[in-house]
Amino acid sequence: MELHRVAEHLAIETDDVLATLPLVAANAKLTDRLFEQLVDLLLEGLVLDLRSALAAGDLSIAEYGTKLGDLAAQCRAVGLLARV
């Protein structure tokens, strides 16, 4: 996986969602779906940032695991991630 390519793709998708939101503001169903997609993209960006820091040597594998676990706990606390 090339992290730079994934980051570029993520940025493009995020820009597309942000540009589309004003166009569908009158449609609550579409707006809700786009906000869900935006949250997913932002979370994916956070995970990608952690992965990039690990790959760059800025985080140890233990720190990476801890930060990823903390992020998961925060997501669960606000209902963004369900326990499986």
Distance bins in CASP14 RR format, pairs under 12 A and 6 or more apart:
PFRMAT RR
TARGET T0000
AUTHOR 0000-0000-0000
RMODE 2
METHOD distances of the structure
MODEL  1
1 7 0 0 0 0 0 1 0 0 0 0 0
1 9 0 0 0 0 0 1 0 0 0 0 0
1 47 0 0 0 0 0 1 0 0 0 0 0
1 48 0 0 0 0 1 0 0 0 0 0 0
1 51 0 0 0 0 1 0 0 0 0 0 0
1 52 0 0 0 0 0 1 0 0 0 0 0
1 55 0 0 0 0 1 0 0 0 0 0 0
2 8 0 0 0 0 1 0 0 0 0 0 0
2 9 0 0 0 0 0 1 0 0 0 0 0
2 48 0 0 0 0 0 1 0 0 0 0 0
2 51 0 0 0 0 0 1 0 0 0 0 0
2 52 0 0 0 0 0 1 0 0 0 0 0
2 55 0 0 0 0 0 1 0 0 0 0 0
3 9 0 0 0 0 0 1 0 0 0 0 0
3 10 0 0 0 0 0 1 0 0 0 0 0
3 45 0 0 0 0 0 1 0 0 0 0 0
3 47 0 0 0 0 0 1 0 0 0 0 0
3 48 1 0 0 1 0 0 0 0 0 0 0
3 49 0 0 0 0 1 0 0 0 0 0 0
3 50 0 0 0 0 0 1 0 0 0 0 0
3 51 1 0 0 1 0 0 0 0 0 0 0
3 52 1 0 1 0 0 0 0 0 0 0 0
3 53 0 0 0 0 0 1 0 0 0 0 0
3 54 0 0 0 0 1 0 0 0 0 0 0
3 55 1 0 0 1 0 0 0 0 0 0 0
3 56 0 0 0 0 1 0 0 0 0 0 0
4 10 0 0 0 0 0 1 0 0 0 0 0
4 11 0 0 0 0 0 1 0 0 0 0 0
4 48 0 0 0 0 0 1 0 0 0 0 0
4 51 0 0 0 0 0 1 0 0 0 0 0
4 52 0 0 0 0 1 0 0 0 0 0 0
4 55 0 0 0 0 0 1 0 0 0 0 0
4 56 0 0 0 0 0 1 0 0 0 0 0
5 11 0 0 0 0 0 1 0 0 0 0 0
5 12 0 0 0 0 0 1 0 0 0 0 0
5 48 0 0 0 0 0 1 0 0 0 0 0
6 12 0 0 0 0 0 1 0 0 0 0 0
6 13 0 0 0 0 0 1 0 0 0 0 0
6 41 0 0 0 0 0 1 0 0 0 0 0
6 44 0 0 0 0 1 0 0 0 0 0 0
6 45 0 0 0 0 1 0 0 0 0 0 0
6 47 0 0 0 0 0 1 0 0 0 0 0
6 48 1 0 0 1 0 0 0 0 0 0 0
6 49 0 0 0 0 0 1 0 0 0 0 0
6 51 0 0 0 0 1 0 0 0 0 0 0
6 52 0 0 0 0 1 0 0 0 0 0 0
6 55 0 0 0 0 0 1 0 0 0 0 0
7 13 0 0 0 0 0 1 0 0 0 0 0
7 14 0 0 0 0 0 1 0 0 0 0 0
7 41 0 0 0 0 0 1 0 0 0 0 0
7 44 0 0 0 0 1 0 0 0 0 0 0
7 45 1 0 0 1 0 0 0 0 0 0 0
7 46 0 0 0 0 0 1 0 0 0 0 0
7 47 0 0 0 0 0 1 0 0 0 0 0
7 48 1 0 1 0 0 0 0 0 0 0 0
7 49 0 0 0 0 1 0 0 0 0 0 0
7 51 0 0 0 0 1 0 0 0 0 0 0
7 52 1 0 0 1 0 0 0 0 0 0 0
7 55 0 0 0 0 0 1 0 0 0 0 0
8 14 0 0 0 0 0 1 0 0 0 0 0
8 15 0 0 0 0 0 1 0 0 0 0 0
8 45 0 0 0 0 0 1 0 0 0 0 0
8 48 0 0 0 0 0 1 0 0 0 0 0
9 15 0 0 0 0 0 1 0 0 0 0 0
9 16 0 0 0 0 0 1 0 0 0 0 0
9 41 0 0 0 0 0 1 0 0 0 0 0
9 44 0 0 0 0 1 0 0 0 0 0 0
9 45 0 0 0 0 0 1 0 0 0 0 0
9 48 0 0 0 0 0 1 0 0 0 0 0
10 16 0 0 0 0 0 1 0 0 0 0 0
10 17 0 0 0 0 0 1 0 0 0 0 0
10 37 0 0 0 0 0 1 0 0 0 0 0
10 38 0 0 0 0 0 1 0 0 0 0 0
10 40 0 0 0 0 0 1 0 0 0 0 0
10 41 1 0 0 1 0 0 0 0 0 0 0
10 42 0 0 0 0 1 0 0 0 0 0 0
10 43 0 0 0 0 0 1 0 0 0 0 0
10 44 1 0 1 0 0 0 0 0 0 0 0
10 45 1 0 1 0 0 0 0 0 0 0 0
10 46 0 0 0 0 0 1 0 0 0 0 0
10 47 0 0 0 0 0 1 0 0 0 0 0
10 48 1 0 0 1 0 0 0 0 0 0 0
10 49 0 0 0 0 0 1 0 0 0 0 0
10 51 0 0 0 0 0 1 0 0 0 0 0
10 52 0 0 0 0 0 1 0 0 0 0 0
11 17 0 0 0 0 0 1 0 0 0 0 0
11 18 0 0 0 0 0 1 0 0 0 0 0
11 41 0 0 0 0 1 0 0 0 0 0 0
11 42 0 0 0 0 0 1 0 0 0 0 0
11 44 0 0 0 0 0 1 0 0 0 0 0
11 45 0 0 0 0 1 0 0 0 0 0 0
11 48 0 0 0 0 0 1 0 0 0 0 0
12 18 0 0 0 0 0 1 0 0 0 0 0
12 19 0 0 0 0 0 1 0 0 0 0 0
12 41 0 0 0 0 0 1 0 0 0 0 0
13 19 0 0 0 0 0 1 0 0 0 0 0
13 20 0 0 0 0 0 1 0 0 0 0 0
13 34 0 0 0 0 0 1 0 0 0 0 0
13 37 0 0 0 0 1 0 0 0 0 0 0
13 38 0 0 0 0 1 0 0 0 0 0 0
13 40 0 0 0 0 1 0 0 0 0 0 0
13 41 1 0 1 0 0 0 0 0 0 0 0
13 42 0 0 0 0 0 1 0 0 0 0 0
13 44 0 0 0 0 1 0 0 0 0 0 0
13 45 0 0 0 0 0 1 0 0 0 0 0
13 48 0 0 0 0 0 1 0 0 0 0 0
14 20 0 0 0 0 0 1 0 0 0 0 0
14 21 0 0 0 0 0 1 0 0 0 0 0
14 34 0 0 0 0 0 1 0 0 0 0 0
14 37 0 0 0 0 1 0 0 0 0 0 0
14 38 1 0 0 1 0 0 0 0 0 0 0
14 39 0 0 0 0 0 1 0 0 0 0 0
14 40 0 0 0 0 0 1 0 0 0 0 0
14 41 1 0 1 0 0 0 0 0 0 0 0
14 42 1 0 0 1 0 0 0 0 0 0 0
14 43 0 0 0 0 0 1 0 0 0 0 0
14 44 0 0 0 0 1 0 0 0 0 0 0
14 45 0 0 0 0 1 0 0 0 0 0 0
14 48 0 0 0 0 0 1 0 0 0 0 0
15 21 0 0 0 0 0 1 0 0 0 0 0
15 38 0 0 0 0 0 1 0 0 0 0 0
15 41 0 0 0 0 1 0 0 0 0 0 0
16 23 0 0 0 0 0 1 0 0 0 0 0
16 34 0 0 0 0 1 0 0 0 0 0 0
16 37 0 0 0 0 1 0 0 0 0 0 0
16 38 0 0 0 0 0 1 0 0 0 0 0
16 41 0 0 0 0 1 0 0 0 0 0 0
17 23 0 0 0 0 0 1 0 0 0 0 0
17 24 0 0 0 0 0 1 0 0 0 0 0
17 30 0 0 0 0 0 1 0 0 0 0 0
17 31 0 0 0 0 0 1 0 0 0 0 0
17 33 0 0 0 0 1 0 0 0 0 0 0
17 34 1 0 1 0 0 0 0 0 0 0 0
17 35 0 0 0 0 1 0 0 0 0 0 0
17 36 0 0 0 0 1 0 0 0 0 0 0
17 37 1 0 1 0 0 0 0 0 0 0 0
17 38 1 0 1 0 0 0 0 0 0 0 0
17 39 0 0 0 0 1 0 0 0 0 0 0
17 40 0 0 0 0 1 0 0 0 0 0 0
17 41 1 0 0 1 0 0 0 0 0 0 0
17 42 0 0 0 0 1 0 0 0 0 0 0
17 44 0 0 0 0 0 1 0 0 0 0 0
18 24 0 0 0 0 0 1 0 0 0 0 0
18 34 0 0 0 0 1 0 0 0 0 0 0
18 35 0 0 0 0 0 1 0 0 0 0 0
18 37 0 0 0 0 0 1 0 0 0 0 0
18 38 1 0 0 1 0 0 0 0 0 0 0
18 41 0 0 0 0 1 0 0 0 0 0 0
18 42 0 0 0 0 0 1 0 0 0 0 0
19 34 0 0 0 0 0 1 0 0 0 0 0
19 38 0 0 0 0 0 1 0 0 0 0 0
20 27 0 0 0 0 0 1 0 0 0 0 0
20 30 0 0 0 0 1 0 0 0 0 0 0
20 31 0 0 0 0 1 0 0 0 0 0 0
20 33 0 0 0 0 0 1 0 0 0 0 0
20 34 1 0 0 1 0 0 0 0 0 0 0
20 35 0 0 0 0 0 1 0 0 0 0 0
20 37 0 0 0 0 1 0 0 0 0 0 0
20 38 0 0 0 0 1 0 0 0 0 0 0
21 27 0 0 0 0 0 1 0 0 0 0 0
21 30 0 0 0 0 1 0 0 0 0 0 0
21 31 1 0 0 1 0 0 0 0 0 0 0
21 32 0 0 0 0 0 1 0 0 0 0 0
21 33 0 0 0 0 0 1 0 0 0 0 0
21 34 1 0 1 0 0 0 0 0 0 0 0
21 35 1 0 0 1 0 0 0 0 0 0 0
21 36 0 0 0 0 0 1 0 0 0 0 0
21 37 0 0 0 0 1 0 0 0 0 0 0
21 38 1 0 0 1 0 0 0 0 0 0 0
22 30 0 0 0 0 0 1 0 0 0 0 0
22 31 0 0 0 0 1 0 0 0 0 0 0
22 34 0 0 0 0 0 1 0 0 0 0 0
23 30 0 0 0 0 1 0 0 0 0 0 0
23 31 0 0 0 0 1 0 0 0 0 0 0
23 34 0 0 0 0 1 0 0 0 0 0 0
24 30 1 0 1 0 0 0 0 0 0 0 0
24 31 1 0 1 0 0 0 0 0 0 0 0
24 32 0 0 0 0 1 0 0 0 0 0 0
24 33 0 0 0 0 1 0 0 0 0 0 0
24 34 1 0 0 1 0 0 0 0 0 0 0
24 35 0 0 0 0 0 1 0 0 0 0 0
24 37 0 0 0 0 0 1 0 0 0 0 0
25 31 1 0 0 1 0 0 0 0 0 0 0
25 32 0 0 0 0 0 1 0 0 0 0 0
25 34 0 0 0 0 1 0 0 0 0 0 0
25 35 0 0 0 0 0 1 0 0 0 0 0
27 33 0 0 0 0 1 0 0 0 0 0 0
27 34 0 0 0 0 1 0 0 0 0 0 0
28 34 0 0 0 0 0 1 0 0 0 0 0
28 35 0 0 0 0 0 1 0 0 0 0 0
29 35 0 0 0 0 0 1 0 0 0 0 0
29 36 0 0 0 0 0 1 0 0 0 0 0
30 36 0 0 0 0 0 1 0 0 0 0 0
30 37 0 0 0 0 0 1 0 0 0 0 0
31 37 0 0 0 0 0 1 0 0 0 0 0
31 38 0 0 0 0 0 1 0 0 0 0 0
32 38 0 0 0 0 0 1 0 0 0 0 0
32 39 0 0 0 0 0 1 0 0 0 0 0
33 39 0 0 0 0 0 1 0 0 0 0 0
33 40 0 0 0 0 0 1 0 0 0 0 0
34 40 0 0 0 0 0 1 0 0 0 0 0
34 41 0 0 0 0 0 1 0 0 0 0 0
35 41 0 0 0 0 0 1 0 0 0 0 0
35 42 0 0 0 0 0 1 0 0 0 0 0
36 42 0 0 0 0 0 1 0 0 0 0 0
36 43 0 0 0 0 0 1 0 0 0 0 0
36 80 0 0 0 0 1 0 0 0 0 0 0
37 43 0 0 0 0 0 1 0 0 0 0 0
37 44 0 0 0 0 0 1 0 0 0 0 0
38 44 0 0 0 0 0 1 0 0 0 0 0
38 45 0 0 0 0 0 1 0 0 0 0 0
39 45 0 0 0 0 0 1 0 0 0 0 0
39 46 0 0 0 0 0 1 0 0 0 0 0
39 75 0 0 0 0 1 0 0 0 0 0 0
39 78 0 0 0 0 1 0 0 0 0 0 0
39 79 0 0 0 0 0 1 0 0 0 0 0
39 80 1 0 0 1 0 0 0 0 0 0 0
39 81 0 0 0 0 0 1 0 0 0 0 0
40 46 0 0 0 0 0 1 0 0 0 0 0
40 47 0 0 0 0 0 1 0 0 0 0 0
40 75 0 0 0 0 0 1 0 0 0 0 0
40 80 0 0 0 0 1 0 0 0 0 0 0
40 81 0 0 0 0 0 1 0 0 0 0 0
41 47 0 0 0 0 0 1 0 0 0 0 0
41 48 0 0 0 0 0 1 0 0 0 0 0
42 48 0 0 0 0 0 1 0 0 0 0 0
42 49 0 0 0 0 0 1 0 0 0 0 0
42 71 0 0 0 0 0 1 0 0 0 0 0
42 75 0 0 0 0 0 1 0 0 0 0 0
42 80 0 0 0 0 0 1 0 0 0 0 0
43 49 0 0 0 0 0 1 0 0 0 0 0
43 50 0 0 0 0 0 1 0 0 0 0 0
43 68 0 0 0 0 0 1 0 0 0 0 0
43 71 1 0 0 1 0 0 0 0 0 0 0
43 72 0 0 0 0 0 1 0 0 0 0 0
43 74 0 0 0 0 0 1 0 0 0 0 0
43 75 1 0 0 1 0 0 0 0 0 0 0
43 78 0 0 0 0 0 1 0 0 0 0 0
43 79 0 0 0 0 0 1 0 0 0 0 0
43 80 1 0 0 1 0 0 0 0 0 0 0
43 81 0 0 0 0 1 0 0 0 0 0 0
44 50 0 0 0 0 0 1 0 0 0 0 0
44 51 0 0 0 0 0 1 0 0 0 0 0
44 71 0 0 0 0 0 1 0 0 0 0 0
44 75 0 0 0 0 0 1 0 0 0 0 0
44 80 0 0 0 0 0 1 0 0 0 0 0
45 51 0 0 0 0 1 0 0 0 0 0 0
45 52 0 0 0 0 1 0 0 0 0 0 0
45 53 0 0 0 0 0 1 0 0 0 0 0
45 71 0 0 0 0 0 1 0 0 0 0 0
46 52 0 0 0 0 0 1 0 0 0 0 0
46 53 0 0 0 0 0 1 0 0 0 0 0
46 67 0 0 0 0 1 0 0 0 0 0 0
46 68 0 0 0 0 1 0 0 0 0 0 0
46 69 0 0 0 0 0 1 0 0 0 0 0
46 70 0 0 0 0 0 1 0 0 0 0 0
46 71 1 0 0 1 0 0 0 0 0 0 0
46 72 0 0 0 0 0 1 0 0 0 0 0
46 74 0 0 0 0 1 0 0 0 0 0 0
46 75 0 0 0 0 1 0 0 0 0 0 0
46 80 0 0 0 0 0 1 0 0 0 0 0
47 53 0 0 0 0 0 1 0 0 0 0 0
47 54 0 0 0 0 0 1 0 0 0 0 0
47 64 0 0 0 0 0 1 0 0 0 0 0
47 65 0 0 0 0 0 1 0 0 0 0 0
47 67 0 0 0 0 1 0 0 0 0 0 0
47 68 1 0 0 1 0 0 0 0 0 0 0
47 69 0 0 0 0 0 1 0 0 0 0 0
47 70 0 0 0 0 0 1 0 0 0 0 0
47 71 1 0 0 1 0 0 0 0 0 0 0
47 72 0 0 0 0 1 0 0 0 0 0 0
47 75 0 0 0 0 0 1 0 0 0 0 0
47 81 0 0 0 0 0 1 0 0 0 0 0
48 54 0 0 0 0 0 1 0 0 0 0 0
48 55 0 0 0 0 0 1 0 0 0 0 0
48 68 0 0 0 0 0 1 0 0 0 0 0
48 71 0 0 0 0 0 1 0 0 0 0 0
49 55 0 0 0 0 0 1 0 0 0 0 0
49 56 0 0 0 0 0 1 0 0 0 0 0
49 58 0 0 0 0 0 1 0 0 0 0 0
49 59 0 0 0 0 0 1 0 0 0 0 0
49 64 0 0 0 0 0 1 0 0 0 0 0
49 67 0 0 0 0 1 0 0 0 0 0 0
49 68 0 0 0 0 0 1 0 0 0 0 0
49 71 0 0 0 0 0 1 0 0 0 0 0
50 56 0 0 0 0 0 1 0 0 0 0 0
50 57 0 0 0 0 0 1 0 0 0 0 0
50 58 0 0 0 0 1 0 0 0 0 0 0
50 59 1 0 0 1 0 0 0 0 0 0 0
50 60 0 0 0 0 0 1 0 0 0 0 0
50 61 0 0 0 0 0 1 0 0 0 0 0
50 63 0 0 0 0 1 0 0 0 0 0 0
50 64 1 0 0 1 0 0 0 0 0 0 0
50 65 0 0 0 0 1 0 0 0 0 0 0
50 66 0 0 0 0 0 1 0 0 0 0 0
50 67 1 0 1 0 0 0 0 0 0 0 0
50 68 1 0 1 0 0 0 0 0 0 0 0
50 69 0 0 0 0 1 0 0 0 0 0 0
50 70 0 0 0 0 1 0 0 0 0 0 0
50 71 1 0 0 1 0 0 0 0 0 0 0
50 72 0 0 0 0 0 1 0 0 0 0 0
51 57 0 0 0 0 0 1 0 0 0 0 0
51 58 0 0 0 0 0 1 0 0 0 0 0
51 59 0 0 0 0 1 0 0 0 0 0 0
51 61 0 0 0 0 0 1 0 0 0 0 0
51 64 1 0 0 1 0 0 0 0 0 0 0
51 65 0 0 0 0 0 1 0 0 0 0 0
51 67 0 0 0 0 0 1 0 0 0 0 0
51 68 0 0 0 0 1 0 0 0 0 0 0
51 71 0 0 0 0 0 1 0 0 0 0 0
52 58 0 0 0 0 1 0 0 0 0 0 0
52 59 0 0 0 0 1 0 0 0 0 0 0
52 64 0 0 0 0 0 1 0 0 0 0 0
53 59 1 0 1 0 0 0 0 0 0 0 0
53 60 0 0 0 0 0 1 0 0 0 0 0
53 61 0 0 0 0 0 1 0 0 0 0 0
53 63 0 0 0 0 1 0 0 0 0 0 0
53 64 1 0 0 1 0 0 0 0 0 0 0
53 65 0 0 0 0 0 1 0 0 0 0 0
53 67 0 0 0 0 1 0 0 0 0 0 0
53 68 0 0 0 0 0 1 0 0 0 0 0
54 60 0 0 0 0 1 0 0 0 0 0 0
54 61 1 0 0 1 0 0 0 0 0 0 0
54 62 0 0 0 0 0 1 0 0 0 0 0
54 63 0 0 0 0 1 0 0 0 0 0 0
54 64 1 0 1 0 0 0 0 0 0 0 0
54 65 0 0 0 0 1 0 0 0 0 0 0
54 66 0 0 0 0 0 1 0 0 0 0 0
54 67 0 0 0 0 1 0 0 0 0 0 0
54 68 0 0 0 0 1 0 0 0 0 0 0
55 61 0 0 0 0 0 1 0 0 0 0 0
55 64 0 0 0 0 1 0 0 0 0 0 0
56 64 0 0 0 0 0 1 0 0 0 0 0
57 63 0 0 0 0 1 0 0 0 0 0 0
57 64 0 0 0 0 1 0 0 0 0 0 0
58 64 0 0 0 0 1 0 0 0 0 0 0
58 67 0 0 0 0 0 1 0 0 0 0 0
59 65 0 0 0 0 1 0 0 0 0 0 0
59 66 0 0 0 0 1 0 0 0 0 0 0
59 67 1 0 0 1 0 0 0 0 0 0 0
59 68 0 0 0 0 1 0 0 0 0 0 0
60 66 0 0 0 0 1 0 0 0 0 0 0
60 67 0 0 0 0 0 1 0 0 0 0 0
61 67 0 0 0 0 0 1 0 0 0 0 0
61 68 0 0 0 0 0 1 0 0 0 0 0
62 68 0 0 0 0 0 1 0 0 0 0 0
62 69 0 0 0 0 0 1 0 0 0 0 0
63 69 0 0 0 0 0 1 0 0 0 0 0
63 70 0 0 0 0 0 1 0 0 0 0 0
64 70 0 0 0 0 0 1 0 0 0 0 0
64 71 0 0 0 0 0 1 0 0 0 0 0
65 71 0 0 0 0 1 0 0 0 0 0 0
65 72 0 0 0 0 1 0 0 0 0 0 0
65 73 0 0 0 0 0 1 0 0 0 0 0
66 72 0 0 0 0 0 1 0 0 0 0 0
66 73 0 0 0 0 0 1 0 0 0 0 0
67 73 0 0 0 0 0 1 0 0 0 0 0
67 74 0 0 0 0 0 1 0 0 0 0 0
68 74 0 0 0 0 0 1 0 0 0 0 0
68 75 0 0 0 0 0 1 0 0 0 0 0
68 81 0 0 0 0 0 1 0 0 0 0 0
69 75 0 0 0 0 1 0 0 0 0 0 0
69 76 0 0 0 0 1 0 0 0 0 0 0
69 77 0 0 0 0 0 1 0 0 0 0 0
69 81 0 0 0 0 0 1 0 0 0 0 0
70 76 0 0 0 0 0 1 0 0 0 0 0
70 77 0 0 0 0 0 1 0 0 0 0 0
71 77 0 0 0 0 0 1 0 0 0 0 0
71 78 0 0 0 0 0 1 0 0 0 0 0
71 80 0 0 0 0 1 0 0 0 0 0 0
71 81 0 0 0 0 1 0 0 0 0 0 0
72 78 0 0 0 0 0 1 0 0 0 0 0
72 79 0 0 0 0 0 1 0 0 0 0 0
72 80 0 0 0 0 1 0 0 0 0 0 0
72 81 1 0 1 0 0 0 0 0 0 0 0
72 82 0 0 0 0 0 1 0 0 0 0 0
72 83 0 0 0 0 1 0 0 0 0 0 0
72 84 0 0 0 0 0 1 0 0 0 0 0
73 79 0 0 0 0 0 1 0 0 0 0 0
73 80 0 0 0 0 0 1 0 0 0 0 0
73 81 0 0 0 0 1 0 0 0 0 0 0
73 83 0 0 0 0 0 1 0 0 0 0 0
74 80 0 0 0 0 1 0 0 0 0 0 0
74 81 0 0 0 0 1 0 0 0 0 0 0
75 81 1 1 0 0 0 0 0 0 0 0 0
75 82 0 0 0 0 1 0 0 0 0 0 0
75 83 0 0 0 0 0 1 0 0 0 0 0
76 82 1 0 0 1 0 0 0 0 0 0 0
76 83 1 0 0 1 0 0 0 0 0 0 0
76 84 0 0 0 0 0 1 0 0 0 0 0
77 83 0 0 0 0 0 1 0 0 0 0 0
END
